[in-house]
Amino acid sequence: MLKKMQLTRRLFLKGVGGAAAAVAAPSIITSPALGAGDRPPASERLTLGHIGIGNQGSGHFGSMLGNAAVQILAVSDVKQTVRDSCQKRVDDRYAEERSSGKYQGCAAYNDFRDLMARGDIDAVIIAVPDHWHALVTIAAAEAGKDIYCEKPMALTVRQARAMVTAVRRYGRVFQTGSQQRSDNKFRFACEMVRSGRIGQVQTVNVGVGGPSSEKQFPEEPIPPGFDWDRWLGPAPWAPFNSERCSGNYGGGWRHVRDYSGGMMTDWGAHHFDIAQWGLGMDAGGPVEITPPDGKDVKTLTYKYANGVIMYHGGANGILFTGTKGKVEVNRGYLQTWPEELMQTPTAPNEVNLYKSANHHQDWFNCIKTRQRPICDVEIGCRSVTVCHLGNIAFWTGHPIKWDPVKEEIIGDEAASRWLDRPMRAPWSLT
């Protein structure tokens, strides 16, 4: 439920233009305040702030700008050109709804904390690089904002757990951006697996890329209006280079260990997440992780306590193999062996999983009901942990044993150090 104080203040500010306007002239209730067409009145809209409006963030921003149920009040980005452009897009879009043809209600901030300090913003969409996710999420939770945070949920296992703790402590609704759970094919595939249509699961193959690594880039001039020090934030200092902070999937920050876990976490937060869902492991995880050794172990291998083996690679998306058949699923693709396994919808007496047809809308619905969404913070934490454990095995080059209850690596101090990273001052999670 939205706070009554916020609704009253929001309606007052938008309806009459502030106290000075109220004294100077009679109150004028505009059509946006009352609601026009399919657009609800201002008091019923979810007010949003966008933090990070790069590649993925721009998609969220465009979607929300066209959503009649929300009102964007502020944007935050370390690039002045980006935040100024987005501010103008908001003002121009909302001006179209007003008889005056004018609107200047969107603020633009370099520092996300200025956005968080506003009491009239109900929720935030966070799409900054991975090394910023934990800090921004925890600040949002402390500020009383509901949160949509892009995947992978965090740069480290410990950061992910800290995000869960903060979200629970402050009673926030948190949706992880692993939107494949809101796709019918992925849900149906997992329902088939968990309903026993392929028999007892023996193996899972997950087709994603490899880990990030240490990378060096030549120094380049910092572009005007780009707060490079703030982009780095808690990461180690490094000279500016356009490729270092690029959002390109073929290179850029996703492949640099200081900022991301590579395709293991980027696509792994999608595909390993579905593997976890299909195995019923949303509150658990594997117990052994073995990297390839060039001899007996050909690929990164996970083992669960129930005996299921999960392999890195060898699938078009995710392939579940059981004693009676197989299910393979990816975006726009679903196949079973035998084919008739997928020809009957999930029956009422089978496993029916959480149903969401739209990841954003599911988040909106849960903000109203205060229920946990389809990819709640705990789910995001457990799924990204699987990704990170695979990276740790790759980076250390030897098998590790994992306790999914205590969330600890057993008997390996060197590997355990990778569960978290130091943060550059003055940033910290405490």
Helices and strands as residue ranges (DSSP letters): H 4-16, H 19-24, H 31-34, G 42-44, E 46-51, H 55-65, E 70-76, H 80-95, E 107-109, H 112-116, E 123-126, G 130-132, H 133-142, E 146-149, H 157-169, E 174-176, G 179-182, H 184-194, E 201-206, H 228-232, G 253-255, H 263-266, H 268-279, E 288-290, E 301-303, E 309-312, E 318-322, E 326-330, E 333-337, G 339-342, H 359-369, H 377-396, E 400-403, E 408-409, H 413-416, G 417-419
